[in-house]
Amino acid sequence: MSKLRVAAFSLSLDGYGAGPDQSRENPLGVNGMNLHQWAFRTRTFKKMFGQEGGETDVDDEFAARSFENIGAWIMGRNMFGPIRGPWPDKSWKGWWGTNPPYHVPVFVLTRHARDPIPMEGGTTFHFVTDGIESALRQAQDAARGKDIRIGGGVSTVRQYLHAGLIDEAHLVMAPVLLGAGENLFAGLNLPALGYACADRVSTPHATHLIVTKQR
């Protein structure tokens, strides 16, 4: 049976998954890129973007695991791009060029309808206007028994956590403080929602936390 997973989701020590003032120039907000330094150095992430080399340490093992057995993705519109409101045209097709790194169907949460966008490498972006549960049902159908990964952003992860729908969340605490931005934990009572920390692994670059839904 497929699981709904959050994987390799980076947070600051003060709980922010993105910095303030997100824009085309700063897609993760001001200083948001600092959250992902642990990942940028790994072989998995370098290979994903067509680069050579990279470290093959514990951080890389977690990065590689985040892509295993994934049959579909769900993401929020803010992760798909910086455009807000109705789609002005069909020109924006994501941050990732003609061959995005997903290679499976991706379901984008939005209030504004748009036709699916087929891309190179097997990625097709589908736009879901009727909520998180509809996106999950469509992703489950598309995944054909494999897991569904929530890519982000913070608001999307929060919605699925609040609904108690996430089975497992791999959160990566980076050794940085942002002070402002989008906080994953604000207003969420994870124990009351049935979540607990099942494992913790620290490396020189990050702390990997596995949070699971208790059945």
One Martini backbone bead per residue (centre of mass of N, CA, C, O) as a GRO file, in nm:
protein
  215
    1MET     BB    1   0.097   0.035   0.021
    2SER     BB    2   0.076   0.353  -0.001
    3LYS     BB    3   0.255   0.646   0.087
    4LEU     BB    4   0.270   0.952   0.263
    5ARG     BB    5   0.549   1.171   0.195
    6VAL     BB    6   0.817   1.328   0.353
    7ALA     BB    7   1.132   1.442   0.198
    8ALA     BB    8   1.399   1.627   0.250
    9PHE     BB    9   1.297   1.852   0.462
   10SER     BB   10   1.402   2.167   0.522
   11LEU     BB   11   1.518   2.323   0.833
   12SER     BB   12   1.542   2.529   1.072
   13LEU     BB   13   1.594   2.565   1.408
   14ASP     BB   14   1.319   2.765   1.398
   15GLY     BB   15   1.119   2.613   1.165
   16TYR     BB   16   1.203   2.703   0.876
   17GLY     BB   17   1.129   2.635   0.515
   18ALA     BB   18   1.138   2.952   0.459
   19GLY     BB   19   1.190   3.253   0.365
   20PRO     BB   20   1.147   3.565   0.308
   21ASP     BB   21   1.055   3.698   0.015
   22GLN     BB   22   0.947   3.553  -0.224
   23SER     BB   23   1.094   3.490  -0.555
   24ARG     BB   24   1.251   3.461  -0.849
   25GLU     BB   25   1.530   3.524  -0.703
   26ASN     BB   26   1.386   3.389  -0.421
   27PRO     BB   27   1.231   3.094  -0.399
   28LEU     BB   28   1.320   3.054  -0.068
   29GLY     BB   29   1.399   3.309   0.014
   30VAL     BB   30   1.570   3.468   0.234
   31ASN     BB   31   1.824   3.234   0.294
   32GLY     BB   32   1.696   2.952   0.202
   33MET     BB   33   1.945   2.800   0.076
   34ASN     BB   34   2.085   2.726   0.354
   35LEU     BB   35   1.908   2.466   0.414
   36HIS     BB   36   2.060   2.288   0.153
   37GLN     BB   37   2.367   2.223   0.189
   38TRP     BB   38   2.360   1.920   0.257
   39ALA     BB   39   2.254   1.842  -0.040
   40PHE     BB   40   2.440   1.980  -0.258
   41ARG     BB   41   2.696   1.776  -0.181
   42THR     BB   42   2.559   1.539  -0.306
   43ARG     BB   43   2.533   1.298  -0.541
   44THR     BB   44   2.228   1.295  -0.586
   45PHE     BB   45   2.192   1.603  -0.654
   46LYS     BB   46   2.398   1.626  -0.878
   47LYS     BB   47   2.273   1.413  -1.065
   48MET     BB   48   1.991   1.549  -1.097
   49PHE     BB   49   2.167   1.810  -1.242
   50GLY     BB   50   2.416   1.687  -1.420
   51GLN     BB   51   2.643   1.623  -1.214
   52GLU     BB   52   2.945   1.566  -1.075
   53GLY     BB   53   2.990   1.396  -0.803
   54GLY     BB   54   3.000   1.385  -0.463
   55GLU     BB   55   2.882   1.276  -0.174
   56THR     BB   56   2.885   0.935   0.016
   57ASP     BB   57   2.706   0.969   0.273
   58VAL     BB   58   2.454   0.998   0.492
   59ASP     BB   59   2.318   1.227   0.340
   60ASP     BB   60   2.302   1.069   0.072
   61GLU     BB   61   2.125   0.839   0.172
   62PHE     BB   62   1.879   1.019   0.229
   63ALA     BB   63   1.852   1.141  -0.051
   64ALA     BB   64   1.808   0.873  -0.202
   65ARG     BB   65   1.559   0.772  -0.035
   66SER     BB   66   1.362   1.009  -0.129
   67PHE     BB   67   1.333   0.851  -0.434
   68GLU     BB   68   1.208   0.597  -0.337
   69ASN     BB   69   0.912   0.471  -0.446
   70ILE     BB   70   0.803   0.696  -0.654
   71GLY     BB   71   0.480   0.777  -0.825
   72ALA     BB   72   0.423   1.068  -0.687
   73TRP     BB   73   0.340   1.417  -0.662
   74ILE     BB   74   0.308   1.697  -0.428
   75MET     BB   75   0.226   2.052  -0.471
   76GLY     BB   76   0.249   2.376  -0.449
   77ARG     BB   77   0.231   2.666  -0.620
   78ASN     BB   78   0.485   2.804  -0.496
   79MET     BB   79   0.675   2.574  -0.595
   80PHE     BB   80   0.616   2.603  -0.903
   81GLY     BB   81   0.590   2.930  -0.856
   82PRO     BB   82   0.561   3.302  -0.854
   83ILE     BB   83   0.277   3.298  -0.948
   84ARG     BB   84  -0.022   3.486  -0.906
   85GLY     BB   85  -0.315   3.391  -0.962
   86PRO     BB   86  -0.401   3.403  -1.257
   87TRP     BB   87  -0.308   3.280  -1.550
   88PRO     BB   88  -0.165   3.469  -1.802
   89ASP     BB   89  -0.025   3.204  -1.922
   90LYS     BB   90   0.184   2.923  -2.066
   91SER     BB   91   0.496   2.977  -1.996
   92TRP     BB   92   0.490   2.857  -1.717
   93LYS     BB   93   0.687   2.536  -1.616
   94GLY     BB   94   0.882   2.602  -1.402
   95TRP     BB   95   1.218   2.579  -1.259
   96TRP     BB   96   1.342   2.299  -1.438
   97GLY     BB   97   1.273   2.299  -1.719
   98THR     BB   98   1.222   2.043  -1.960
   99ASN     BB   99   1.357   1.835  -1.722
  100PRO     BB  100   1.238   1.738  -1.459
  101PRO     BB  101   1.314   1.553  -1.144
  102TYR     BB  102   1.056   1.345  -1.133
  103HIS     BB  103   0.924   1.131  -1.360
  104VAL     BB  104   0.626   1.196  -1.269
  105PRO     BB  105   0.345   1.272  -1.147
  106VAL     BB  106   0.221   1.612  -1.077
  107PHE     BB  107   0.043   1.777  -0.807
  108VAL     BB  108  -0.107   2.099  -0.816
  109LEU     BB  109  -0.198   2.337  -0.597
  110THR     BB  110  -0.496   2.532  -0.680
  111ARG     BB  111  -0.738   2.795  -0.781
  112HIS     BB  112  -0.631   2.764  -1.089
  113ALA     BB  113  -0.690   2.653  -1.379
  114ARG     BB  114  -0.509   2.394  -1.576
  115ASP     BB  115  -0.354   2.238  -1.800
  116PRO     BB  116  -0.166   1.998  -1.862
  117ILE     BB  117   0.205   1.938  -1.838
  118PRO     BB  118   0.414   1.801  -2.053
  119MET     BB  119   0.732   1.655  -2.009
  120GLU     BB  120   1.027   1.556  -1.986
  121GLY     BB  121   1.086   1.229  -1.844
  122GLY     BB  122   0.759   1.192  -1.732
  123THR     BB  123   0.656   1.466  -1.663
  124THR     BB  124   0.336   1.576  -1.519
  125PHE     BB  125   0.137   1.856  -1.476
  126HIS     BB  126  -0.121   1.885  -1.235
  127PHE     BB  127  -0.425   2.072  -1.166
  128VAL     BB  128  -0.567   2.136  -0.839
  129THR     BB  129  -0.893   2.282  -0.717
  130ASP     BB  130  -1.022   2.055  -0.479
  131GLY     BB  131  -0.785   1.982  -0.293
  132ILE     BB  132  -0.601   1.761  -0.099
  133GLU     BB  133  -0.772   1.499  -0.132
  134SER     BB  134  -0.786   1.499  -0.437
  135ALA     BB  135  -0.482   1.492  -0.487
  136LEU     BB  136  -0.439   1.223  -0.342
  137ARG     BB  137  -0.619   1.044  -0.516
  138GLN     BB  138  -0.474   1.101  -0.784
  139ALA     BB  139  -0.193   1.008  -0.689
  140GLN     BB  140  -0.269   0.718  -0.619
  141ASP     BB  141  -0.353   0.637  -0.904
  142ALA     BB  142  -0.074   0.712  -1.040
  143ALA     BB  143   0.126   0.534  -0.850
  144ARG     BB  144   0.061   0.227  -0.837
  145GLY     BB  145   0.155   0.167  -0.513
  146LYS     BB  146   0.327   0.387  -0.468
  147ASP     BB  147   0.457   0.656  -0.346
  148ILE     BB  148   0.390   0.978  -0.203
  149ARG     BB  149   0.530   1.302  -0.255
  150ILE     BB  150   0.593   1.589  -0.070
  151GLY     BB  151   0.756   1.883  -0.167
  152GLY     BB  152   0.568   2.138  -0.126
  153GLY     BB  153   0.543   2.359   0.075
  154VAL     BB  154   0.476   2.443   0.387
  155SER     BB  155   0.167   2.467   0.353
  156THR     BB  156   0.125   2.181   0.240
  157VAL     BB  157   0.237   2.020   0.476
  158ARG     BB  158   0.049   2.138   0.691
  159GLN     BB  159  -0.219   2.038   0.576
  160TYR     BB  160  -0.151   1.731   0.593
  161LEU     BB  161  -0.091   1.724   0.892
  162HIS     BB  162  -0.361   1.839   1.000
  163ALA     BB  163  -0.515   1.585   0.855
  164GLY     BB  164  -0.338   1.316   0.905
  165LEU     BB  165  -0.199   1.201   0.610
  166ILE     BB  166   0.082   1.156   0.704
  167ASP     BB  167   0.307   0.891   0.751
  168GLU     BB  168   0.595   1.034   0.666
  169ALA     BB  169   0.870   1.245   0.800
  170HIS     BB  170   1.160   1.394   0.657
  171LEU     BB  171   1.351   1.595   0.860
  172VAL     BB  172   1.591   1.874   0.815
  173MET     BB  173   1.821   2.010   1.031
  174ALA     BB  174   1.968   2.303   1.000
  175PRO     BB  175   2.254   2.510   1.111
  176VAL     BB  176   2.020   2.747   1.109
  177LEU     BB  177   1.893   3.088   1.115
  178LEU     BB  178   1.613   3.300   1.013
  179GLY     BB  179   1.354   3.445   1.194
  180ALA     BB  180   1.192   3.411   0.915
  181GLY     BB  181   0.884   3.308   0.750
  182GLU     BB  182   0.806   2.963   0.714
  183ASN     BB  183   0.642   2.783   0.963
  184LEU     BB  184   0.573   2.456   1.030
  185PHE     BB  185   0.476   2.451   1.359
  186ALA     BB  186   0.276   2.667   1.369
  187GLY     BB  187  -0.016   2.552   1.530
  188LEU     BB  188   0.102   2.259   1.576
  189ASN     BB  189  -0.009   1.942   1.723
  190LEU     BB  190   0.148   1.658   1.678
  191PRO     BB  191   0.067   1.467   1.908
  192ALA     BB  192  -0.246   1.511   1.871
  193LEU     BB  193  -0.213   1.395   1.562
  194GLY     BB  194  -0.005   1.130   1.602
  195TYR     BB  195   0.295   1.224   1.634
  196ALA     BB  196   0.639   1.089   1.610
  197CYS     BB  197   0.965   1.024   1.691
  198ALA     BB  198   1.154   0.747   1.543
  199ASP     BB  199   1.419   0.911   1.444
  200ARG     BB  200   1.786   0.991   1.469
  201VAL     BB  201   2.038   1.170   1.263
  202SER     BB  202   2.370   1.283   1.282
  203THR     BB  203   2.565   1.532   1.124
  204PRO     BB  204   2.779   1.788   1.032
  205HIS     BB  205   2.514   1.919   0.848
  206ALA     BB  206   2.277   1.751   1.005
  207THR     BB  207   1.938   1.658   1.113
  208HIS     BB  208   1.764   1.355   1.106
  209LEU     BB  209   1.406   1.321   1.097
  210ILE     BB  210   1.158   1.076   1.195
  211VAL     BB  211   0.814   1.114   1.131
  212THR     BB  212   0.524   0.944   1.262
  213LYS     BB  213   0.228   0.779   1.235
  214GLN     BB  214   0.017   0.665   1.479
  215ARG     BB  215  -0.188   0.356   1.485
   0.00000   0.00000   0.00000
